[in-house]
Amino acid sequence: MTSFKAQLKFSSQCTLGESPLWHIGSNSLFWLDITQRKLYRYQSGQKLQCVSLTSSLSYIAETNDPAKLIGLSNLGIELIDISTGELNSLERYPNSEPLSNRANDGGISPQGHLVFGTMDDKADLRSGSLYRFDGTLNCLEENSWVPNLFAFTDNNTFYLADSLNNQIQLCNINNNRLTKEHWVSTSKQVYPDGGCLDQQGGLWSAQWGSGKVVRYSLHDKTITDVIQVPELQPSSCCFFGVGMNKLFITTAAQGTSSIPTGNCYVSELPYTGLATHAFDMSLLRNKHE
């Protein structure tokens, strides 16, 4: 097992830093502070930008429109102006979603579909659901707890972190039906959160409560590499940069007594990140035809 250290990149002091995104179209890093309703953006050689949002976002992703992001707010699916942070509602969540629920993490499949999960805001209840949005919103599963990760390997197969159950699962979507099988477990009090894939056959998992980001081999499920993060609650990570060999890591101050926390870190690695996919905006045009 190889160990790496994460170096401080931004003293952002996020209450709940999440959803790091390497936006290929603009060579920018984006991430969120869910609790503080902030959208951060960084381009090399420029000052860090921070935009206040009109609604709390928990997840953002690239679209094939270079001027727009897609994201999840506490109300529904949103289009986000990449320059101003202005939100434009695409789809509200079903009325069956409890008022105490909010969106959590998500992912984009290779065919450009958005798959995501909701959760009880206090993570006390198993009241969340998993959805796919391909221009139409379809519920894939109910009674989920805290879904994270959503790392796709093909159009219908993805890794899902069932965080409070301390496990990562391998999921498959077939005709709007979801099947899941256990893949790996973490130790008690270590919660697999967001993550990403690399081109060499590895899954990187930010592990809340451990101060680590670990790499699992997709081949044999063993931990091959560990990044030591100088904060207890790494929340997610993504590869970024021209060579896609740097891992950007978000953290959270939520629930900790140490200050300052909730900062962002970088670790340079001997791996190449697998580029994430963009939401297909033509699905929206088809929806209105």
N, C-alpha and C positions, 0 to 999 in steps of 0.2 A: 504494500500500500504506500502510495506517495502522498506526502503532505505539502501543501502550499499555504502561504499567508495572503490574506486580503489586505490591501493598502487603502487607506482612507482617500476617497475621491472628492466627496462633497459633504460638508457639515450641514446637511439639510435639516436634521433634527425633526424628522417626520414622526408624527404620532403613530401613523400606520402606513408606512411606505409600502407600495405594492405595484404590480403590473409593469415592470421594466420592459421597454420596447425599443429595439433598434430599428428605426424607421429608414429602410433602405432608400426610399425615394428622395429623402432630404439629408441623408447621412447624419441623423440626429438621434440622440437618446431621449426618450420620454419616460416619465414615471409619475405615479400618483401619490398623494397623501390623502387617503380615503377620508379620514376623520376631519381634516382641516379643509377639505374641498379645494385642493390645489393640484394643478397640472404643471409639472416641471419639464423643461426642454433644454438640452445642451447640444451645441454644435461646436466642433473643435475650433479653437481660436476665438470663440465668442464668449460673452458673459452668460452665466447660467440665468435662464428665464423662468419665471414663475407666474402663472396665471390663476386668479381666483375663479372658481366655477360657481354657477348658479345652483348646481345640484351635486351631491356627492357621487363621484364615480369610483367604481371598484376595479374596473378592467378596461383596457384600451387595446386596440389592434390596428394595424395598417389596412387600408383599403386600396383598390386599384385606381382610385382618384387621389392624386398627389396632394390635394388640398384638404382632404378629409380623413379623419380617424373614425372608427366605430367604437362604441363603448357601452358600458352598462352603468346606469344610474340607479338610484333607489326607486325610480319610477318605471323605468323600462329601457329599451334599447335606443341609443342616441347616435346621431351623426355629430361629429365635433369638428369645428373649423380649426385647422392646424395652426393658424396664426393667432386667432383671438380667443380660442377656447369656447366660443359660442356653441350652445347645444341646440340640436334640432331633433325632436322626438320622431322616432321611426315606428315603434311598436310598444305598447304598454304591456305589462305583465298580466296574466289572466286574473280574473276576480277571485279565483281560488287561492291565490297567494295571500297568506295572512299579512295583516298590516304590520306585524312585528318582523317580517322578513325583509331582507335586502339581497341584491345581487352580490355574488362573490367573484370567483375567477372564471376564466373561459379560454377558449382556443379556436383557431381557424383551421379547418381541414384543408387538404390540398385542392379540393374542388371549390374552395372559397366560402364554405358554410361556417356560421358561427355556432359553436356549442358551448354552453355555459351552465352554471349552477347558481341557485339561490340558497339562502340559509337564514335561520333565525339570527337577528342582529346580535343577540347576547350569547349565541351558540348554546342555548340551554335546551332547545327543542329540536327534534328531527322533523322539522316542518318544511325543509327545502325541497326543491325539485331540480331535475336536469332537463335542459331544453336544447333543441336544435332550431336555428333560424336560417332558412334558405329562401327568404322572402315570405314564408309562412312560418309561424311559431308553432312547434310541435313539442309536447311534453314527452320525454323519454323515460322518466322515472320520478316517483314521488318518495317522500319520507327520507330524504337525504339529510346529512348532518352538516358537515363543513367540506364542500367539494373544492379541490384545488388542482392545479397542474395542467390538465387537458393538453398533453403533448402527443400530437398526431404522428403516426408512422405511415398511414395511408388514408384513403378517403373516409374509411369507416372505423379505423382502429386507433385507439389512443390510450395513453397512460393517465390514470386519474388518482390523485391523492385523496383518500378518505381520511382526512387529517385527524379527527378526534378518535377514530378507530385505530390510529397508529399503523396505517398500511397504505401501500400503493397497489392499485388494481389495474389489470389489463382489460379494456372495455372494447366492445364491438357493437356497432349500430347496424341493424338489419331491418328494413321496412319500418322504421321508427320504433323498433324494439331494441332495448339495450340489454346486452348480456355482459356480466362481469366475472372475472376470476381473480383470486388473490395472487399477487405477484411477490411483494416483499413486505415485511413488517419492520417497524422501528421499535426501540425499547420504550418502556413506559415513560411518560413525561417528555418524549421527543416526538414532535408532530411534523410529519412531512407536509410542506407547504408548496409554494410555486416552484417551477423549474423549467428545464429545457433539454433538448437533445443535442448530441454532437455527431459529426460525420463518421467518427471512428467506432460507433456502436455503444455509446454511453448515454445514460440518463443522469442529469444533474438535478439534485433535489436540495432546496433550501430547507433546513430542518430546525424549525422553531423550537426554542428551548434548549438547544444544544450548542449554539455558537459555531455551527459548522454548515458548510455546503458539501455534500458528498456526491461522488459519481458511482453509479451502479453500472456494471456490465450488462448490456441487454442479452448477452449470450448465456451467462451463468448466474446472473443476479448478485454477484459478489461486489463489495465496495472496493474499487480500485484506487481511488484518489479522495483526499479530504482537503478542503480549504478551511483553515482556521479563521474565523471572523471574530474581531474583538468586541462583539456584542452578542447578547444571549439569543436575540430573536431575529435571525435572518428570515426574510419573508418570501423572496423570489429572486430569480436571476435570469440573465439573458446574455448571449454572446453578442459582441459588437465590434465595430471597427473595420478597416479595410481588409485585414487578414482574418477577421472573425475568430481571433485567438485570445481575446480578452473577455473575461466574465465580469459582468456588472451585477452587483448584489445590492438589493434593498433590504432595509431592516425596519423594525418598529420599536418605538418607545412605550407603546401601550402596555400597561400592567407592570412596568419596571420602575424601580426606585432610583436607579442610577441615571445621572444627567451629566453631559448630554448624550443621548442615544437617538436612534432613528436615522442614522447617517447612511451614506452610500459608499460602497467599496468596489475595488477592482482587483482582479487577480489575473496575471498573464499566464497562459497555459500552453502545453504542447498538444493541444487539441484544436480542431476547427469546428465552430458552431454550425449547426444545421439551420439554414435560414427559415424563419417562420413564413407563413403564408398570408396573403392579403384577402380580405373579404371582397367578394365579387359584387360590385355595385350594379351589374346588369340584373341581378336578382331583384333589385328594387324596381327597376324599370318594368321587368316582367310582371311584377306584382300589380302595377297600376294599369297594365294593358287590358 
